[in-house]
């Protein structure tokens, strides 16, 4: 089973942020060992936009961050037409990036790792892990 990281969890992982919970760290480590840890391509867009707007400071260009994530064995899930169409059908709040990430998780039957209360509280059968735990 794929473990898909929400954008802020990718950032927490890349920066060794202590907000990342121990249980989640174990889930991530297990997914890495199984080569089943993933991020959505839309997360790269979100990170690049945060950097461009000055809301996120990074010592690496986003392209280099992407390369490093891929070098660690993480998988990049593309934004496909099927995922885009599914995202429009979900009974979820309007944030497009969240919709794409949730649709990617649903499409791949993945566990979504997030601390986003709206995604954690979403009424859907999707498996989720609170990244803070």
C-alpha positions in Angstrom: 0.0 0.0 0.0 1.2 3.5 -0.9 1.7 6.1 1.8 1.0 9.5 0.3 2.3 12.6 2.1 0.4 15.9 2.1 2.5 18.9 1.1 3.2 20.1 4.7 4.3 16.6 5.7 6.8 16.6 2.8 8.1 19.9 4.2 8.2 18.6 7.7 10.0 15.5 6.6 12.5 17.4 4.5 13.3 19.8 7.4 13.1 17.3 10.2 10.4 19.3 11.8 9.5 18.0 15.3 5.8 18.3 14.5 6.1 15.0 12.7 4.8 12.4 15.2 6.6 9.2 16.2 3.9 6.9 14.9 3.9 8.7 11.6 7.7 8.5 11.5 7.4 4.8 11.9 4.8 4.6 9.1 7.1 6.6 6.8 10.1 4.5 7.6 8.1 1.3 6.8 6.9 2.8 3.6 10.4 3.8 2.6 11.6 0.2 3.2 8.8 -1.1 1.0 9.5 1.6 -1.6 5.9 2.8 -1.1 6.3 6.4 0.1 5.0 9.0 -2.3 4.2 12.7 -2.8 1.9 14.2 -5.3 3.4 16.3 -8.1 1.0 19.1 -7.1 3.0 19.3 -3.8 5.9 20.6 -5.8 3.8 23.3 -7.2 2.5 24.2 -3.7 6.1 24.4 -2.3 7.3 26.5 -5.3 4.4 28.9 -4.8 5.1 29.2 -1.0 8.8 29.9 -1.8 7.8 32.4 -4.5 5.5 34.3 -2.1 8.1 34.3 0.6 6.0 32.1 2.9 8.6 29.4 3.0 12.3 29.8 3.2 14.5 27.1 1.7 18.2 26.7 1.1 17.5 24.5 -1.9 15.8 25.3 -5.1 12.5 23.3 -5.4 14.0 21.4 -8.3 16.8 20.2 -6.1 14.3 19.3 -3.3 12.4 17.2 -5.8 15.6 15.4 -6.9 16.5 14.7 -3.3 13.1 13.3 -2.5 13.3 11.0 -5.6 16.8 10.0 -4.6 15.6 8.8 -1.2 13.3 6.4 -3.0 10.1 8.4 -2.8 7.6 8.1 -5.6 6.2 11.1 -7.4 2.5 10.6 -8.2 1.6 12.5 -11.4 -1.5 14.6 -11.8 -3.3 12.6 -14.4 -6.6 13.3 -16.2 -8.3 10.6 -14.1 -7.1 12.2 -10.9 -8.1 15.7 -12.1 -11.6 14.4 -12.9 -12.0 12.5 -9.6 -10.9 15.6 -7.7 -13.9 17.5 -9.1 -16.3 14.8 -8.0 -15.1 14.6 -4.3 -17.4 16.0 -1.6 -14.5 18.0 -0.2 -13.6 21.7 0.5 -12.5 23.9 -2.4 -8.7 24.0 -2.1 -7.6 22.6 -5.4 -4.3 21.2 -4.2 -6.0 19.4 -1.3 -8.5 18.0 -3.8 -5.8 16.7 -6.1 -3.9 15.2 -3.3 -7.0 13.5 -1.9 -8.0 12.3 -5.3 -4.5 10.9 -5.8 -4.8 9.0 -2.5 -8.2 7.7 -3.4 -7.1 6.7 -6.9 -4.1 4.8 -5.6 -5.8 3.4 -2.5 -3.1 5.1 -0.5 -2.9 6.1 3.2 -2.9 9.9 3.3 -0.6 11.4 5.9 -1.7 14.8 6.8 -2.3 17.2 9.8 -5.0 19.1 7.9 -8.1 19.0 10.0 -10.3 19.3 7.0 -8.8 16.3 5.4 -8.7 14.3 8.6 -12.4 15.1 9.3 -13.5 14.4 5.7 -16.3 11.9 5.5 -14.7 9.3 3.1 -13.4 5.8 3.5 -9.9 6.9 2.6 -7.3 5.7 5.1 -5.6 8.6 6.9 -2.8 9.1 9.4 -2.6 12.2 11.5 1.0 13.4 10.9 1.3 14.9 14.4 0.9 11.5 16.0 
